[in-house]
């Protein structure tokens, strides 16, 4: 079920989890400093919102390019279905957040 590289070195998952904990702590520390210096005003939120929207647009194009590459090099296997699931989740969350944003205006 698991890949051989995972079975050989299962501690790699612990390193990833530790990295996630570190990044969450770093996020809260940065947020605390930013609030002290009044960095989070209306302009900041508008710029961040636009940047996230463009990032989602770019991610859609990247996934559409990655799809045929995965098929060519890996075939219709786990990677293909994982990429398909990520694509579906991407679009579902886009629909939900769009509906939420439109309901607020």
Sine and cosine of phi, psi and omega as CSV:
sin_phi,cos_phi,sin_psi,cos_psi,sin_omega,cos_omega
0.00,0.00,-0.77,0.64,0.02,-1.00
-1.00,0.06,0.39,-0.92,0.03,-1.00
-0.94,0.33,0.39,-0.92,-0.02,-1.00
-0.91,0.43,-0.59,0.81,0.01,-1.00
-0.91,0.41,-0.55,0.83,0.06,-1.00
-0.94,0.34,-0.67,0.74,-0.01,-1.00
-0.91,0.41,-0.51,0.86,0.04,-1.00
-0.95,0.30,-0.60,0.80,-0.06,-1.00
-0.72,-0.70,0.95,0.31,-0.04,-1.00
-0.95,0.32,-0.26,0.97,-0.01,-1.00
-0.93,0.36,-0.22,0.98,0.01,-1.00
-0.87,0.49,-0.57,0.82,0.04,-1.00
-0.89,0.46,-0.63,0.78,0.05,-1.00
-0.90,0.43,-0.61,0.79,0.05,-1.00
-0.90,0.44,-0.68,0.73,0.05,-1.00
-0.88,0.47,-0.70,0.71,0.02,-1.00
-0.89,0.45,-0.66,0.75,0.06,-1.00
-0.88,0.47,-0.63,0.78,0.05,-1.00
-0.89,0.46,-0.66,0.75,0.03,-1.00
-0.89,0.45,-0.68,0.73,0.03,-1.00
-0.88,0.47,-0.69,0.73,0.03,-1.00
-0.87,0.49,-0.71,0.71,-0.02,-1.00
-0.91,0.41,-0.60,0.80,0.06,-1.00
-0.91,0.43,-0.69,0.72,0.06,-1.00
-0.88,0.48,-0.67,0.74,0.04,-1.00
-0.89,0.45,-0.63,0.78,0.05,-1.00
-0.87,0.50,-0.75,0.66,-0.02,-1.00
-0.92,0.40,-0.59,0.81,0.06,-1.00
-0.90,0.43,-0.73,0.69,0.02,-1.00
-0.89,0.46,-0.64,0.77,0.01,-1.00
-0.90,0.43,-0.66,0.75,0.01,-1.00
-0.88,0.47,-0.72,0.69,0.02,-1.00
-0.89,0.45,-0.67,0.74,-0.01,-1.00
-0.89,0.45,-0.63,0.78,0.02,-1.00
-0.93,0.38,-0.58,0.82,0.05,-1.00
-0.89,0.45,-0.59,0.81,-0.05,-1.00
-1.00,-0.09,0.19,0.98,0.04,-1.00
0.83,0.56,0.71,0.71,0.00,-1.00
-0.99,0.14,-0.31,0.95,-0.15,-0.99
-0.98,-0.18,0.97,0.26,0.04,-1.00
-0.98,-0.20,-0.11,-0.99,-0.04,-1.00
-0.89,0.46,-0.63,0.78,0.01,-1.00
-0.89,0.46,-0.66,0.75,0.02,-1.00
-0.86,0.51,-0.73,0.69,-0.04,-1.00
-0.92,0.39,-0.57,0.82,0.04,-1.00
-0.92,0.40,-0.71,0.70,0.01,-1.00
-0.89,0.45,-0.68,0.73,0.01,-1.00
-0.90,0.44,-0.63,0.77,0.02,-1.00
-0.90,0.45,-0.69,0.72,0.02,-1.00
-0.91,0.41,-0.64,0.77,0.01,-1.00
-0.90,0.44,-0.66,0.75,0.02,-1.00
-0.92,0.40,-0.62,0.79,0.03,-1.00
-0.90,0.45,-0.69,0.72,0.02,-1.00
-0.93,0.37,-0.55,0.83,0.04,-1.00
-0.91,0.42,-0.67,0.74,0.05,-1.00
-0.89,0.45,-0.64,0.77,0.03,-1.00
-0.89,0.46,-0.70,0.71,0.00,-1.00
-0.91,0.42,-0.63,0.78,-0.01,-1.00
-0.90,0.43,-0.59,0.81,0.05,-1.00
-0.88,0.47,-0.72,0.70,0.02,-1.00
-0.90,0.43,-0.67,0.74,0.01,-1.00
-0.88,0.48,-0.68,0.73,0.01,-1.00
-0.92,0.40,-0.62,0.79,0.02,-1.00
-0.92,0.38,-0.51,0.86,0.08,-1.00
-0.97,0.25,-0.62,0.78,-0.05,-1.00
-0.94,0.35,-0.46,0.89,-0.05,-1.00
-0.84,0.54,-0.83,0.55,0.02,-1.00
-0.91,0.41,-0.49,0.87,0.03,-1.00
-0.90,0.43,-0.68,0.73,0.03,-1.00
-0.89,0.45,-0.67,0.74,0.00,-1.00
-0.90,0.44,-0.67,0.75,-0.04,-1.00
-0.92,0.40,-0.66,0.75,-0.12,-0.99
-0.99,-0.12,-0.44,0.90,-0.07,-1.00
-0.89,-0.46,-0.27,0.96,-0.03,-1.00
0.98,0.21,-0.09,-1.00,0.03,-1.00
-0.99,0.12,1.00,-0.03,-0.03,-1.00
-0.65,-0.76,-0.44,-0.90,-0.05,-1.00
-0.86,0.50,-0.69,0.73,-0.02,-1.00
-0.86,0.50,-0.66,0.75,0.01,-1.00
-0.89,0.46,-0.74,0.68,-0.04,-1.00
-0.94,0.35,-0.55,0.84,0.08,-1.00
-0.91,0.42,-0.71,0.71,0.03,-1.00
-0.89,0.45,-0.62,0.78,0.04,-1.00
-0.90,0.43,-0.68,0.73,0.02,-1.00
-0.90,0.44,-0.66,0.75,0.04,-1.00
-0.90,0.44,-0.66,0.75,0.04,-1.00
-0.88,0.48,-0.70,0.71,0.02,-1.00
-0.90,0.44,-0.70,0.71,0.03,-1.00
-0.89,0.45,-0.61,0.79,0.05,-1.00
-0.85,0.52,-0.74,0.67,-0.04,-1.00
-0.95,0.30,-0.58,0.81,0.04,-1.00
-0.91,0.42,-0.71,0.70,0.02,-1.00
-0.92,0.39,-0.55,0.84,0.07,-1.00
-0.90,0.44,-0.68,0.73,0.03,-1.00
-0.90,0.44,-0.70,0.72,-0.03,-1.00
-0.90,0.43,-0.73,0.68,-0.02,-1.00
-0.93,0.36,-0.53,0.85,0.07,-1.00
-0.92,0.40,-0.69,0.73,0.03,-1.00
-0.89,0.45,-0.66,0.75,0.02,-1.00
-0.90,0.44,-0.70,0.71,-0.01,-1.00
-0.91,0.42,-0.63,0.78,0.02,-1.00
-0.94,0.35,-0.51,0.86,0.01,-1.00
-0.95,0.30,-0.38,0.93,0.00,-1.00
-0.99,0.15,-0.25,0.97,-0.04,-1.00
-0.95,-0.32,0.00,0.00,0.00,0.00
